[in-house]
Amino acid sequence: MKLKLPALPGLLLLVALALPAHAADPAILGEPDEDLVKQVSDLVLENIQVAQCGSTACEPATAMERLDGLLPKSMIAEVINRGAGSAFAQLCGFDWGERAFLPLMRREEASGCWPQRQMAAIEVTHGFAKNFYDRALASDVGTCTADMKAGVEKYLDELRKFEKRKECPRK
């Protein structure tokens, strides 16, 4: 399955200007379109068994999960944005794991919103999104500019302000 990503010129402008989508959790991309959210959700459902659910591999998606999904669409969109932010961070030489991915996972675990299976789905969603944006950035951008680096650093700094979830996302 090939994902349809948003156009990179617009993304680069947003990064250069460091415009967050909303104050609580800044996003480099704005809101992903429904097609992208659906495609990533489907990929996660098809591949959840590659993730760890506690000390064992997750079971494949159930029939009910295939109908309802593993995560609310709003959460999938949020994690796609974080994966894109991680890809930009890596391109610009920042430690994306420490500054973008691990804070996301710590926040979600501390929120109490998600059982192990959904935490695994968050991790897999981030991985797919980061991988897709890594490839797109490598082919369409190549190197990080000074303006882009400043925008990404501002984005990563803003993530520190969003350490606790006020309420659990719903479907």
LUMKOLKOL-377127 format. One record per residue (C-alpha): residue number from 0; residue in three letters; z, y, x. Coordinates in steps of 0.25 Angstrom, whole numbers, plus 5000, padded with zeros to 4 digits. Each point is the difference from the previous one (the first is absolute). Example, Ala and Ser with C-alpha at 12.3 -4.5 7.8 and 13.67 -1.06 7.14 Angstrom:
// LUMKOLKOL-377127
 seq type   pz   py   px
   0  ala 5031 4982 5049
   1  ser 4998 5014 5006
This chain:
// LUMKOLKOL-377127
 seq type   pz   py   px
   0  met 5000 5000 5000
   1  lys 4996 5014 5006
   2  leu 5009 5011 4996
   3  lys 4994 5013 4996
   4  leu 5008 5011 5008
   5  pro 5000 5015 4997
   6  ala 4991 5009 5008
   7  leu 5006 5002 5014
   8  pro 4996 5015 5001
   9  gly 5009 5004 4989
  10  leu 5011 4991 5006
  11  leu 4999 5007 5013
  12  leu 5001 5014 4993
  13  leu 5012 4996 4993
  14  val 5006 4994 5013
  15  ala 4997 5013 5008
  16  leu 5006 5008 4989
  17  ala 5012 4990 4998
  18  leu 4999 5002 4985
  19  pro 5010 4990 4994
  20  ala 4996 4994 4986
  21  his 5014 5002 4995
  22  ala 5013 5005 5007
  23  ala 5008 4988 4999
  24  asp 4991 4991 5007
  25  pro 4989 5007 5008
  26  ala 4986 4993 4999
  27  ile 4989 5003 5009
  28  leu 4989 4996 4990
  29  gly 5005 5004 4986
  30  glu 5000 4990 4989
  31  pro 4991 4988 5003
  32  asp 4990 4997 4989
  33  glu 5002 4989 4990
  34  asp 4989 4991 5006
  35  leu 5007 5000 5014
  36  val 5013 4997 4994
  37  lys 4995 4989 4992
  38  gln 4992 4994 5012
  39  val 5012 5001 5009
  40  ser 5009 4994 4989
  41  asp 4990 4988 4999
  42  leu 5000 4998 5015
  43  val 5015 4999 5000
  44  leu 5000 4990 4989
  45  glu 4990 4992 5007
  46  asn 5008 5000 5013
  47  ile 5014 5001 4997
  48  gln 5003 4986 5005
  49  val 4997 5006 5014
  50  ala 5013 5008 4999
  51  gln 5015 4996 5002
  52  cys 5009 4999 4988
  53  gly 5013 4999 5007
  54  ser 4999 4989 5010
  55  thr 4988 4993 4994
  56  ala 4986 5003 4997
  57  cys 4998 5006 4986
  58  glu 4994 4991 4990
  59  pro 4986 5004 4995
  60  ala 4999 5009 4988
  61  thr 5003 4994 4987
  62  ala 4991 5002 4987
  63  met 5010 5010 4995
  64  glu 4999 5008 5013
  65  arg 4985 5000 4999
  66  leu 5001 5006 4987
  67  asp 5011 5010 5002
  68  gly 4999 5002 5015
  69  leu 5011 5000 5010
  70  leu 5003 5015 5001
  71  pro 4998 5012 4990
  72  lys 4987 5007 5003
  73  ser 5008 5013 5004
  74  met 5007 4992 5011
  75  ile 4987 4994 5005
  76  ala 4994 5014 5001
  77  glu 5012 5005 5007
  78  val 4999 4988 5010
  79  ile 4985 5002 5002
  80  asn 5003 5015 5004
  81  arg 5011 4995 5010
  82  gly 4990 4990 5006
  83  ala 4990 5011 5001
  84  gly 5011 5009 5007
  85  ser 5003 4989 5009
  86  ala 4986 4999 5004
  87  phe 4999 5015 5003
  88  ala 5013 4999 5008
  89  gln 4994 4989 5008
  90  leu 4987 5007 5003
  91  cys 5008 5012 5005
  92  gly 5009 4992 5009
  93  phe 5013 5000 4991
  94  asp 5009 4988 4998
  95  trp 4995 4997 4986
  96  gly 5010 4988 4999
  97  glu 5012 5008 5003
  98  arg 4996 5013 4993
  99  ala 4992 4995 4987
 100  phe 5001 4985 4998
 101  leu 5015 4997 5003
 102  pro 5005 5012 4992
 103  leu 4992 4996 4988
 104  met 5006 4985 5001
 105  arg 5014 5005 5002
 106  arg 4999 5010 4988
 107  glu 4995 4989 4991
 108  glu 5010 4990 5004
 109  ala 5011 5010 4999
 110  ser 4995 5004 4986
 111  gly 5003 4987 4994
 112  cys 4988 5001 4991
 113  trp 4993 4987 5006
 114  pro 5003 4986 5002
 115  gln 4995 4993 5013
 116  arg 4986 4996 4994
 117  gln 4997 5015 4996
 118  met 5005 5004 5014
 119  ala 4990 4991 5006
 120  ala 4989 5006 4991
 121  ile 5004 5014 5005
 122  glu 4998 4995 5014
 123  val 4987 4993 4998
 124  thr 4995 5012 4992
 125  his 5003 5009 5012
 126  gly 4994 4991 5010
 127  phe 4987 4999 4992
 128  ala 4999 5015 4998
 129  lys 5003 5003 5014
 130  asn 4990 4990 5005
 131  phe 4989 5006 4991
 132  tyr 5003 5014 5005
 133  asp 5001 4996 5014
 134  arg 4986 4995 4999
 135  ala 4995 5012 4993
 136  leu 5006 5010 5009
 137  ala 4995 4992 5012
 138  ser 4986 5000 4995
 139  asp 4999 5014 4994
 140  val 5010 5009 5008
 141  gly 5002 4993 5013
 142  thr 5011 5009 5007
 143  cys 5011 5008 4995
 144  thr 4998 5015 5001
 145  ala 5011 5010 5003
 146  asp 5000 5005 4986
 147  met 5000 4986 4994
 148  lys 5012 4996 5009
 149  ala 5008 5013 4996
 150  gly 4997 4996 4985
 151  val 5004 4985 5002
 152  glu 5013 5005 5007
 153  lys 5004 5009 4989
 154  tyr 4997 4988 4990
 155  leu 5009 4991 5008
 156  asp 5011 5010 5001
 157  glu 4999 5002 4985
 158  leu 5002 4985 4998
 159  arg 5015 5002 5005
 160  lys 5003 5008 4988
 161  phe 4997 4988 4991
 162  glu 5010 4990 5003
 163  lys 5006 4996 4987
 164  arg 4993 4997 4987
 165  lys 5005 5007 4988
 166  glu 4995 4989 4990
 167  cys 4992 4988 5000
 168  pro 4985 5001 4998
 169  arg 4995 4993 4987
 170  lys 4987 4994 4995
